[in-house]
């Protein structure tokens, strides 16, 4: 028996994330064996992921599994996995809005969807939340377009604009936009020794929001200023919020986000000033475990945050500048993330869309030890 076994993979960048894409037919059907294979391909657990394809960062330790979507009235199914770096897990409890923009591109390039010019609509059934996403992929000469003038904070250069509509993801985690039934709640956080006013909102991904001053920060800090102690404050609020909505203290959701009124701050990457006039408010989002500051802002988190900004009585709405244009601009460590928001007279989401760029980086074979497939 050969010592190494090849597995077909495609590495793609979607927005500010990078992930390994699999066609589901190339992975084992058994869930436990599939997880072992994915961990081996990515090089986990290891702080450098040196023996795999991942990049030792939460934004590059991600996988997407794509399959046919006819059974769900979609073009493709999409399963997202956040792969642990120092811990051996593949978390299937959420979705990556950045990589979902790459799913549409992959679906066309892999033959799941026939290309239509100038734009191909790809219906994506996300198995994590069991909800439909819509990707609008620009196509030229029968292939997804790569070159374009659209730029996003956190990614160098420009590319073709891919629009993603997440209006069908209300209640993605809990089944309700407001899991507690309230736009805001006062929760006692034992680790902090006091109550914190939070808003728990569930669109695309359950998220809990609180004002930055509630945990003793400005809300404009960059990754180099987020000490382990600050990160634990975020995680403590998340734990209290998780218990409040019945997810349990060890759940990775709801994601904790600190918000504050728009203010000038320094872009973590470029060192240029992000002016307060460019944003509706500033936000800092912590992911994990272990807890780490997101160096940009997740697309799913951006959709949820934009929705929260439109709901009267939320912590986010209280710090939001004028959004009468329908665009919510979220200030994050490396720039501004705009989300197009459209509601009907009853406040129901008609559109919650954003734009990303995406492209294929590599297509080939990853090699794992054959003993893993043999169950050893």
C-alpha positions as CSV (number, residue, x, y, z in Angstrom):
1,X,0.0,0.0,0.0
2,X,1.3,3.5,-0.9
3,X,2.3,5.6,2.1
4,X,0.6,8.7,0.8
5,X,-2.9,9.1,-0.8
6,X,-3.8,12.1,-3.1
7,X,-7.0,14.1,-2.6
8,X,-8.2,16.6,-5.1
9,X,-8.4,20.2,-3.8
10,X,-8.8,23.8,-4.9
11,X,-7.5,26.6,-2.9
12,X,-9.5,29.8,-3.3
13,X,-9.6,33.3,-1.8
14,X,-13.0,34.7,-1.0
15,X,-13.0,38.3,0.3
16,X,-10.5,38.4,3.2
17,X,-10.4,34.7,3.8
18,X,-8.7,31.8,2.1
19,X,-9.9,28.2,2.1
20,X,-9.4,24.7,0.8
21,X,-12.4,23.6,-1.4
22,X,-13.4,20.0,-1.8
23,X,-15.9,18.4,-4.1
24,X,-17.9,16.2,-1.7
25,X,-17.4,13.1,-3.9
26,X,-13.6,13.3,-3.1
27,X,-14.1,13.0,0.6
28,X,-15.2,10.0,2.7
29,X,-18.9,9.8,3.5
30,X,-18.3,8.8,7.1
31,X,-18.3,12.0,9.2
32,X,-15.6,11.0,11.6
33,X,-13.3,9.8,8.9
34,X,-14.0,12.9,6.8
35,X,-13.0,15.1,9.8
36,X,-9.7,13.2,10.1
37,X,-9.0,13.7,6.4
38,X,-9.7,17.4,6.6
39,X,-7.5,17.8,9.6
40,X,-4.7,16.0,7.8
41,X,-5.0,18.1,4.7
42,X,-4.9,21.3,6.7
43,X,-2.1,20.2,9.1
44,X,-4.0,20.4,12.3
45,X,-3.5,20.3,15.2
46,X,-0.3,22.3,15.1
47,X,0.3,26.0,15.8
48,X,2.1,26.5,12.4
49,X,0.0,23.9,10.5
50,X,3.4,23.2,8.9
51,X,2.4,19.7,7.6
52,X,-0.7,20.9,5.8
53,X,-2.2,23.5,3.5
54,X,-3.6,25.9,6.1
55,X,-1.9,29.2,7.1
56,X,-1.8,29.2,10.9
57,X,-4.5,31.9,11.1
58,X,-8.3,31.6,11.6
59,X,-8.8,33.5,8.3
60,X,-6.8,30.8,6.3
61,X,-7.8,27.7,8.3
62,X,-11.1,27.1,6.5
63,X,-12.6,24.5,4.3
64,X,-15.6,24.4,1.9
65,X,-17.3,21.2,0.7
66,X,-19.4,21.6,-2.4
67,X,-21.9,19.2,-3.9
68,X,-25.0,19.2,-6.1
69,X,-28.0,21.2,-4.8
70,X,-31.0,19.8,-6.7
71,X,-32.5,18.2,-3.6
72,X,-32.7,21.6,-1.9
73,X,-33.9,23.6,-4.9
74,X,-30.4,25.0,-5.3
75,X,-27.5,24.8,-7.7
76,X,-25.0,23.6,-5.1
77,X,-24.8,22.6,-1.5
78,X,-22.1,24.3,0.5
79,X,-20.8,23.1,3.9
80,X,-18.3,25.4,5.7
81,X,-15.8,24.1,8.2
82,X,-13.7,26.3,10.5
83,X,-10.6,24.1,11.2
84,X,-8.9,24.3,14.6
85,X,-5.3,25.3,14.5
86,X,-3.9,24.1,17.8
87,X,-7.0,22.0,18.5
88,X,-8.2,19.0,16.4
89,X,-11.7,20.1,15.3
90,X,-13.7,21.0,12.2
91,X,-16.5,23.3,13.5
92,X,-19.6,23.1,11.3
93,X,-21.8,25.4,13.4
94,X,-21.4,28.5,11.3
95,X,-20.8,29.9,7.8
96,X,-18.1,32.1,6.2
97,X,-19.6,35.0,4.2
98,X,-16.3,35.8,2.6
99,X,-15.7,32.3,1.3
100,X,-19.3,32.0,0.2
101,X,-18.5,34.5,-2.5
102,X,-15.9,32.0,-3.8
103,X,-18.5,29.2,-3.8
104,X,-20.3,30.8,-6.7
105,X,-17.0,31.0,-8.7
106,X,-16.1,27.4,-7.8
107,X,-19.6,26.1,-8.7
108,X,-19.2,27.6,-12.2
109,X,-15.6,26.5,-12.7
110,X,-16.3,22.9,-11.5
111,X,-19.3,22.5,-13.8
112,X,-22.1,22.5,-11.3
113,X,-23.6,25.6,-12.9
114,X,-23.5,26.7,-16.6
115,X,-22.0,30.1,-17.1
116,X,-24.3,32.9,-18.3
117,X,-22.9,36.3,-19.5
118,X,-22.7,38.9,-18.2
119,X,-23.8,37.6,-14.8
120,X,-24.5,34.1,-13.5
121,X,-26.9,33.7,-10.6
122,X,-25.8,30.8,-8.3
123,X,-28.3,29.5,-5.7
124,X,-26.3,28.1,-2.8
125,X,-27.8,26.0,-0.1
126,X,-25.7,26.4,3.0
127,X,-26.0,23.1,5.0
128,X,-24.6,24.7,8.2
129,X,-27.6,27.0,8.6
130,X,-29.9,25.2,6.1
131,X,-30.6,28.4,4.3
132,X,-30.3,29.7,0.8
133,X,-27.7,32.2,-0.3
134,X,-27.6,33.9,-3.7
135,X,-24.4,34.8,-5.5
136,X,-24.3,37.1,-8.5
137,X,-21.1,36.2,-10.3
138,X,-19.8,38.3,-13.3
139,X,-18.8,36.1,-16.3
140,X,-16.7,36.9,-19.3
141,X,-15.8,34.5,-22.2
142,X,-17.6,31.7,-20.5
143,X,-15.6,31.9,-17.2
144,X,-16.0,33.8,-13.9
145,X,-14.4,37.2,-14.3
146,X,-11.3,37.9,-12.3
147,X,-10.2,41.4,-13.3
148,X,-12.3,44.3,-12.2
149,X,-12.3,47.7,-10.4
150,X,-13.9,46.6,-7.1
151,X,-11.7,46.8,-4.0
152,X,-12.3,45.6,-0.5
153,X,-10.5,46.5,2.7
154,X,-8.0,43.9,3.7
155,X,-7.2,42.6,0.2
156,X,-4.6,44.3,-2.1
157,X,-5.6,45.4,-5.5
158,X,-9.0,45.1,-7.2
159,X,-11.1,42.4,-8.8
160,X,-14.4,41.6,-10.3
161,X,-17.3,42.4,-8.0
162,X,-19.4,39.4,-6.7
163,X,-22.6,40.4,-5.0
164,X,-24.0,38.2,-2.2
165,X,-27.6,38.4,-0.9
166,X,-28.1,37.0,2.6
167,X,-31.7,38.2,3.1
168,X,-32.8,34.6,3.5
169,X,-30.7,33.9,6.5
170,X,-32.8,35.5,9.3
171,X,-32.7,33.3,12.4
172,X,-29.8,31.2,11.0
173,X,-28.7,29.9,14.4
174,X,-31.8,30.1,16.7
175,X,-34.7,30.5,14.3
176,X,-35.4,34.1,15.5
177,X,-33.9,37.5,14.6
178,X,-34.0,38.5,18.3
179,X,-33.4,35.2,20.2
180,X,-34.3,36.7,23.6
181,X,-37.3,38.5,22.2
182,X,-35.8,41.8,23.1
183,X,-33.6,44.3,21.2
184,X,-31.4,44.6,24.3
185,X,-30.9,42.8,27.6
186,X,-28.9,43.4,30.7
187,X,-26.7,40.3,31.4
188,X,-24.6,39.7,34.5
189,X,-21.1,38.6,33.5
190,X,-19.5,36.8,36.4
191,X,-15.9,37.2,35.1
192,X,-16.4,41.0,34.9
193,X,-18.3,41.3,38.1
194,X,-21.1,43.5,36.6
195,X,-24.0,43.6,34.2
196,X,-23.4,44.4,30.5
197,X,-26.1,45.7,28.2
198,X,-26.1,43.4,25.1
199,X,-28.1,43.0,21.9
200,X,-28.3,39.4,20.6
201,X,-29.2,39.4,16.9
202,X,-29.4,36.4,14.6
203,X,-29.1,37.1,10.9
204,X,-26.5,34.9,9.0
205,X,-24.7,34.2,12.3
206,X,-25.9,34.8,15.8
207,X,-24.0,37.7,17.3
208,X,-24.0,39.6,20.6
209,X,-23.2,43.3,20.6
210,X,-22.2,45.6,23.5
211,X,-20.7,49.1,23.7
212,X,-16.9,49.0,23.9
213,X,-16.8,51.1,27.1
214,X,-18.8,48.3,28.9
215,X,-15.6,46.2,28.9
216,X,-13.1,49.1,29.3
217,X,-11.9,49.6,25.7
218,X,-12.2,52.3,23.1
219,X,-13.5,50.0,20.4
220,X,-11.0,51.3,17.8
221,X,-8.0,49.2,18.9
222,X,-6.0,47.1,16.4
223,X,-4.8,43.4,16.8
224,X,-1.6,44.5,18.5
225,X,-3.5,46.3,21.2
226,X,-5.9,43.3,22.0
227,X,-4.2,41.8,25.0
228,X,-5.2,38.3,26.3
229,X,-7.1,40.0,29.1
230,X,-9.2,42.1,26.7
231,X,-9.9,39.0,24.6
232,X,-11.1,37.1,27.7
233,X,-13.5,40.0,28.4
234,X,-15.1,39.5,25.0
235,X,-15.3,35.8,25.6
236,X,-16.9,36.3,29.0
237,X,-19.7,38.3,27.5
238,X,-20.1,35.7,24.7
239,X,-20.4,33.0,27.4
240,X,-23.2,34.9,29.2
241,X,-25.0,35.6,26.0
242,X,-24.7,31.9,24.9
243,X,-26.3,30.8,28.2
244,X,-29.1,33.4,27.8
245,X,-30.2,32.0,24.4
246,X,-29.8,28.3,25.4
247,X,-26.6,27.5,23.4
248,X,-24.6,26.6,26.4
249,X,-21.4,28.2,27.8
250,X,-19.0,26.3,25.5
251,X,-20.8,27.3,22.3
252,X,-18.7,29.3,19.8
253,X,-21.8,31.5,19.2
254,X,-23.0,34.1,19.5
255,X,-19.9,35.9,18.3
256,X,-19.0,38.9,20.5
257,X,-18.7,42.3,18.9
258,X,-17.9,45.6,20.6
259,X,-19.3,48.8,18.9
260,X,-18.7,52.5,19.4
261,X,-19.7,55.7,17.7
262,X,-17.8,56.6,14.5
263,X,-14.4,58.1,15.2
264,X,-11.1,58.5,13.5
265,X,-8.6,55.6,14.0
266,X,-5.6,54.1,12.3
267,X,-5.9,51.3,9.8
268,X,-4.0,48.3,11.2
269,X,-2.5,47.3,7.8
270,X,-1.8,50.6,6.0
271,X,-1.3,52.9,9.0
272,X,-3.5,55.4,7.2
273,X,-6.3,57.2,9.1
274,X,-9.8,55.7,8.7
275,X,-12.0,58.9,8.9
276,X,-15.1,58.8,11.0
277,X,-17.0,60.2,8.0
278,X,-16.4,57.0,6.1
279,X,-18.3,54.8,8.6
280,X,-21.6,54.4,10.3
281,X,-19.9,53.2,13.5
282,X,-16.8,51.3,14.5
283,X,-16.8,47.6,15.5
284,X,-14.4,45.0,16.8
285,X,-15.2,41.3,16.4
286,X,-13.6,38.4,18.3
287,X,-13.6,34.9,17.0
288,X,-12.4,31.6,18.5
289,X,-11.6,29.5,20.3
290,X,-9.1,30.5,21.4
291,X,-10.4,34.1,21.3
292,X,-8.7,36.3,18.7
293,X,-9.6,39.7,17.1
294,X,-10.8,39.4,13.5
295,X,-8.3,41.5,11.6
296,X,-11.1,42.6,9.2
297,X,-14.8,41.8,9.5
298,X,-16.6,38.5,8.6
299,X,-19.2,39.0,5.9
300,X,-21.8,37.0,7.8
301,X,-21.0,39.1,10.8
302,X,-21.3,42.3,8.7
303,X,-24.8,41.2,7.5
304,X,-25.9,40.6,11.0
305,X,-24.4,43.9,12.2
306,X,-26.1,45.8,9.5
307,X,-29.4,44.3,10.5
308,X,-28.8,45.1,14.1
309,X,-28.2,48.7,13.1
310,X,-31.7,48.9,11.7
311,X,-33.5,47.5,14.7
312,X,-34.7,50.1,17.2
313,X,-33.5,49.7,20.7
314,X,-30.3,47.7,19.9
315,X,-26.9,48.7,21.2
316,X,-25.8,49.0,17.5
317,X,-28.6,51.2,16.5
318,X,-27.8,53.5,19.4
319,X,-24.3,54.2,18.0
320,X,-25.2,54.3,14.3
321,X,-24.9,57.4,12.3
322,X,-27.4,58.2,9.5
323,X,-28.1,55.1,7.3
324,X,-31.1,56.5,5.4
325,X,-29.2,55.7,2.2
326,X,-29.7,52.0,3.0
327,X,-25.9,51.4,3.3
328,X,-24.4,50.5,6.6
329,X,-20.7,51.1,6.8
330,X,-18.9,49.1,9.4
331,X,-15.5,50.4,10.5
332,X,-13.1,47.5,11.3
333,X,-9.4,47.2,12.0
334,X,-8.4,47.3,8.3
335,X,-11.0,49.6,6.8
336,X,-14.8,49.8,6.2
337,X,-17.2,47.1,5.2
338,X,-20.4,48.4,3.5
339,X,-23.6,46.4,3.5
340,X,-26.7,47.2,1.4
341,X,-29.8,46.9,3.6
342,X,-33.5,47.0,2.4
343,X,-36.5,46.5,4.7
344,X,-40.2,46.4,4.0
345,X,-42.8,48.4,5.9
346,X,-43.0,45.6,8.6
347,X,-39.3,45.6,9.1
348,X,-38.7,42.3,7.2
349,X,-35.4,41.9,5.3
350,X,-35.8,42.3,1.6
351,X,-32.1,42.6,0.9
352,X,-29.0,42.2,3.0
353,X,-26.2,42.2,0.5
354,X,-22.5,42.9,0.2
355,X,-19.8,42.6,-2.4
356,X,-16.6,40.7,-2.4
357,X,-13.9,39.6,-4.8
358,X,-12.8,36.0,-5.2
359,X,-10.5,33.9,-7.3
360,X,-9.0,30.4,-7.7
361,X,-5.4,30.3,-6.4
362,X,-4.5,26.6,-6.9
363,X,-5.9,23.4,-8.2
364,X,-4.2,20.1,-7.6
365,X,-3.8,17.2,-5.1
366,X,-3.1,17.3,-1.4
367,X,-1.3,14.2,0.0
368,X,-2.2,12.7,3.3
369,X,-0.9,9.6,5.0
370,X,-2.7,6.5,3.7
371,X,-3.1,5.1,7.2
372,X,-5.6,7.9,8.0
373,X,-8.0,6.6,5.3
374,X,-7.4,3.1,6.7
375,X,-8.7,4.3,10.0
376,X,-5.4,4.1,11.8
